[in-house]
Amino acid sequence: MKLNENLLFLRSFIHNPKNVGSVIPSSRFLATKMVKQAPWNEVRAVAELGSGTGAITRCINTQVSEATKVLLFEMDETMRNNLQTEYPDFSCHPNAARLVDAMKQENIQQLDCIFSGLPFFNFERELRDTLVEQIYKALKPGGLFIAFQYSLQMKKQLSEKFIIEKIDWVPLNIPPAFVYVCRKRETM
């Protein structure tokens, strides 16, 4: 991890701790644990919510084919610009709460997988509801939602729209995190 990425992340946390959720970027251990959950041979379109400085994006980049469409969402303009520069083939967007609109803009019907580093429980209930609904609408039937959280507080809300297949503990992250692997329910 580059020192300037850590400083950029810390600056963002200081300016908006509720939207960033941590003082340092995700570890390679967490990013690897998340990204290895996806069936990459079947993934044609994927999104990452809360891309930050690109810890998870780097792992996604090693797995996607040239034909895979990748949407990145990051509110912080500096981090988003850095991501766009580093990953020019991926499309970058500022607001994960407008996921479905961004998909239409990119001519993507459904996503196979969505990764998230968003600190859901820091958000107001209305924003959490919007994000979960957008994720549900964006995923293909049976699509995967893979998210990390620092607590199990989102388990109940996620289980309303997704089948939680497993929750992994990643102690080699600061702070330690839970990785939720959720599959979109076929019918609601």
C-alpha positions as CSV (number, residue, x, y, z in Angstrom):
1,M,0.0,0.0,0.0
2,K,1.4,3.3,-1.0
3,L,1.9,5.9,1.8
4,N,0.0,8.6,-0.3
5,E,-3.0,6.3,-0.6
6,N,-3.1,5.9,3.2
7,L,-2.8,9.6,3.6
8,L,-5.6,10.3,1.1
9,F,-7.8,7.7,2.8
10,L,-7.1,9.3,6.2
11,R,-7.9,12.8,4.9
12,S,-11.2,11.5,3.5
13,F,-12.0,9.9,6.9
14,I,-11.3,13.1,8.8
15,H,-13.5,15.1,6.4
16,N,-16.4,12.6,6.4
17,P,-16.0,9.7,8.8
18,K,-19.6,8.5,8.4
19,N,-19.1,7.9,4.7
20,V,-15.6,6.5,4.9
21,G,-15.9,4.3,7.9
22,S,-12.2,3.5,8.6
23,V,-9.0,5.4,8.9
24,I,-7.0,3.2,6.5
25,P,-7.9,1.3,3.3
26,S,-8.9,-2.4,3.3
27,S,-6.1,-4.9,3.6
28,R,-5.0,-7.2,0.8
29,F,-6.2,-10.1,3.0
30,L,-9.8,-8.6,3.1
31,A,-9.7,-7.7,-0.6
32,T,-8.5,-11.2,-1.6
33,K,-11.1,-12.9,0.7
34,M,-13.9,-10.9,-1.0
35,V,-12.8,-11.2,-4.6
36,K,-12.2,-15.0,-4.5
37,Q,-15.9,-15.5,-3.7
38,A,-17.0,-14.6,-7.2
39,P,-17.3,-17.2,-10.1
40,W,-15.1,-15.2,-12.4
41,N,-15.6,-17.5,-15.4
42,E,-19.3,-16.5,-15.3
43,V,-18.9,-12.7,-14.5
44,R,-19.7,-10.4,-17.4
45,A,-20.6,-7.3,-15.4
46,V,-19.6,-6.3,-11.9
47,A,-19.8,-3.2,-9.6
48,E,-17.8,-2.1,-6.6
49,L,-19.4,0.3,-4.2
50,G,-17.1,2.5,-2.1
51,S,-14.0,1.8,-4.1
52,G,-11.8,4.2,-2.1
53,T,-8.2,4.0,-3.0
54,G,-8.7,0.7,-4.9
55,A,-7.7,-2.0,-2.5
56,I,-10.5,-4.3,-3.7
57,T,-10.4,-2.8,-7.2
58,R,-6.8,-4.1,-7.7
59,C,-8.0,-7.6,-6.9
60,I,-11.0,-7.3,-9.2
61,N,-8.7,-6.1,-12.0
62,T,-6.6,-9.3,-11.8
63,Q,-9.8,-11.4,-12.3
64,V,-11.8,-9.7,-15.0
65,S,-11.5,-10.3,-18.8
66,E,-11.3,-7.5,-21.3
67,A,-15.0,-8.1,-22.1
68,T,-16.1,-7.7,-18.4
69,K,-17.8,-4.4,-17.7
70,V,-16.8,-2.9,-14.4
71,L,-18.5,0.0,-12.6
72,L,-16.8,1.7,-9.7
73,F,-18.6,4.0,-7.2
74,E,-16.7,6.4,-5.0
75,M,-18.1,9.7,-3.6
76,D,-14.7,11.3,-2.8
77,E,-13.8,13.2,-6.0
78,T,-10.0,12.8,-5.6
79,M,-10.2,9.1,-5.0
80,R,-12.6,8.7,-7.9
81,N,-10.3,10.6,-10.2
82,N,-7.4,8.5,-9.1
83,L,-9.4,5.3,-9.8
84,Q,-10.4,6.6,-13.3
85,T,-6.7,7.3,-14.1
86,E,-5.5,3.9,-12.8
87,Y,-8.4,1.9,-14.4
88,P,-9.3,3.8,-17.6
89,D,-11.3,0.8,-18.9
90,F,-13.6,0.9,-15.8
91,S,-16.4,3.5,-15.5
92,C,-16.4,5.6,-12.4
93,H,-19.5,7.1,-10.8
94,P,-20.0,9.3,-7.7
95,N,-23.1,7.8,-6.1
96,A,-23.9,4.2,-5.3
97,A,-27.5,5.2,-4.5
98,R,-27.9,5.7,-8.2
99,L,-26.5,2.3,-9.2
100,V,-29.4,1.4,-11.5
101,D,-29.2,4.7,-13.4
102,A,-25.4,4.3,-13.9
103,M,-26.1,0.8,-15.3
104,K,-28.5,2.2,-17.8
105,Q,-26.0,4.9,-18.8
106,E,-23.4,2.1,-19.4
107,N,-26.0,-0.1,-21.2
108,I,-25.8,-2.9,-18.6
109,Q,-29.0,-4.8,-18.0
110,Q,-27.9,-6.8,-14.9
111,L,-24.9,-7.3,-12.8
112,D,-23.5,-10.7,-12.0
113,C,-21.8,-9.6,-8.8
114,I,-21.5,-6.5,-6.6
115,F,-18.7,-5.9,-4.1
116,S,-19.1,-3.3,-1.4
117,G,-16.9,-1.5,1.1
118,L,-19.6,0.9,2.1
119,P,-20.0,1.4,5.9
120,F,-23.8,0.7,5.7
121,F,-24.5,1.0,9.4
122,N,-23.0,4.5,9.5
123,F,-25.7,5.6,7.1
124,E,-29.2,6.8,7.9
125,R,-31.9,4.1,7.6
126,E,-33.3,5.7,4.4
127,L,-30.0,5.6,2.6
128,R,-29.3,2.0,3.7
129,D,-32.8,1.1,2.4
130,T,-32.1,2.8,-0.9
131,L,-28.7,1.2,-1.3
132,V,-30.0,-2.3,-0.5
133,E,-32.9,-1.8,-3.0
134,Q,-30.5,-0.6,-5.7
135,I,-28.3,-3.6,-5.2
136,Y,-31.2,-5.9,-5.3
137,K,-32.6,-4.4,-8.5
138,A,-29.1,-4.3,-10.2
139,L,-28.3,-8.0,-9.6
140,K,-29.3,-10.8,-12.0
141,P,-31.4,-13.6,-10.4
142,G,-29.0,-15.5,-8.1
143,G,-26.4,-12.8,-8.4
144,L,-23.9,-12.3,-5.6
145,F,-23.6,-9.4,-3.2
146,I,-20.2,-9.5,-1.4
147,A,-19.7,-6.9,1.3
148,F,-17.5,-6.3,4.2
149,Q,-18.7,-4.7,7.5
150,Y,-17.1,-4.2,10.8
151,S,-20.1,-5.7,12.7
152,L,-23.0,-8.1,12.1
153,Q,-25.6,-5.3,12.4
154,M,-26.6,-5.5,8.7
155,K,-27.3,-9.2,8.8
156,K,-31.1,-8.8,9.5
157,Q,-31.6,-6.2,6.8
158,L,-29.6,-8.0,4.2
159,S,-31.4,-11.3,4.9
160,E,-34.7,-9.6,3.9
161,K,-33.6,-9.5,0.2
162,F,-30.7,-11.9,0.0
163,I,-29.8,-15.4,1.1
164,I,-26.7,-15.0,3.3
165,E,-24.6,-18.0,2.2
166,K,-21.8,-17.3,4.6
167,I,-20.1,-14.7,6.7
168,D,-16.3,-14.9,7.0
169,W,-14.2,-13.3,9.6
170,V,-11.1,-11.5,8.4
171,P,-8.9,-10.7,11.5
172,L,-5.9,-9.6,9.4
173,N,-7.7,-6.3,8.5
174,I,-7.6,-3.1,10.5
175,P,-10.1,-3.1,12.0
176,P,-11.0,-6.8,11.7
177,A,-14.0,-7.3,9.3
178,F,-16.8,-9.6,8.4
179,V,-17.3,-10.6,4.7
180,Y,-20.9,-11.2,3.9
181,V,-21.5,-13.5,0.8
182,C,-25.1,-13.0,-0.2
183,R,-27.1,-14.4,-3.1
184,K,-30.1,-12.5,-4.5
185,R,-33.4,-14.2,-3.7
186,E,-35.1,-15.4,-6.8
187,T,-38.6,-14.2,-5.7
188,M,-39.6,-11.6,-3.2
